[in-house]
Amino acid sequence: MKNLIALIFLCAFVTQFVYDKDKTTEEKQIHLDVYNSVLEIENEVAETFVLENTENIVGAFVFSNFLQIDSYSKLDSIYKLFSPELYASDYLIRIKQKLDALSRIQIGEPFPPFSITTNQGKNLELTNLKGKYVVLDFWGTWCAPCIKGIPKMKEYYSKYQDRVEFIGIACNDSSEKWRAAIEKYGLSWPQVFNGSGNDDLKVRYNVETFPTKMIIDPTGVLIQSHKGETEDFYMELDSLFRSSN
């Protein structure tokens, strides 16, 4: 457990350097490589701890909060190792919600329908957006990579807004900070304030990394989910729209 805590603090420390505007691109890349390596080690340590503690609530806590698994079969196999009396805990309830989301959200499959209300009070439904690509951008005002990516997002929205609809979904935020950020950064595409409980879209769609950008094609099929602020997302949009010309 001590090793896991040390790795968590190390990740937080390295993150400060990755998004430090005073660092050079080369320095940021070095720190990003270290950060990704630490994340991999953290996950390995967390998995070992969880597998050794499936009979107690601490194992369930680490499973829910620190072990990153996107494979339904692997997640389900570890979930089933836990004592049945722990299934009612908040931690394993969250794992069950993740399993439910993973069973619904799959690349190459139709994206589950949604009905959401934007900052302008308009109702958006996926069925009404068919015919255009849709990007669901899960972000937050507290998220340094999300804020860092806003200029590029604005550039690409301006570039392709006749063929793609961006929808920003603010998570783990306050309404006041969210509305202030929309104004401050001049976000012109539809923005949604994420709810909680049954309306929590990040739980429904298994979003754990911010930003996460999901691309849905004009027929309503999920074609890709990009985690983090990476060039891959923008390169994919360029590729999609070059091929559709």
Stockholm file with secondary structure:
# STOCKHOLM 1.0

chainA/1-245         MKNLIALIFLCAFVTQFVYDKDKTTEEKQIHLDVYNSVLEIENEVAETFVLENTENIVGAFVFSNFLQIDSYSKLDSIYKLFSPELYASDYLIRIKQKLDALSRIQIGEPFPPFSITTNQGKNLELTNLKGKYVVLDFWGTWCAPCIKGIPKMKEYYSKYQDRVEFIGIACNDSSEKWRAAIEKYGLSWPQVFNGSGNDDLKVRYNVETFPTKMIIDPTGVLIQSHKGETEDFYMELDSLFRSSN
#=GR chainA/1-245 SS CHHHHHHHHHHHHHHHHHTCTTSCHHHHHHHHHHHHHHHHHHHHHHHHHHHTCTTSHHHHHHHHHTCCCCCHHHHHHHHTTSCGGGTTSHHHHHHHHHHHHHHHCCTTSBCCCCEEECTTSCEEEGGGGTTSEEEEEEECTTCHHHHHTHHHHHHHHHHHTTTEEEEEEECSCCHHHHHHHHHHHTCCSCEEECCSGGGCHHHHTTCCSSSEEEEECTTSBEEEEEESSCHHHHHHHHHHHHHTC
#=GC SS_cons         CHHHHHHHHHHHHHHHHHTCTTSCHHHHHHHHHHHHHHHHHHHHHHHHHHHTCTTSHHHHHHHHHTCCCCCHHHHHHHHTTSCGGGTTSHHHHHHHHHHHHHHHCCTTSBCCCCEEECTTSCEEEGGGGTTSEEEEEEECTTCHHHHHTHHHHHHHHHHHTTTEEEEEEECSCCHHHHHHHHHHHTCCSCEEECCSGGGCHHHHTTCCSSSEEEEECTTSBEEEEEESSCHHHHHHHHHHHHHTC
//
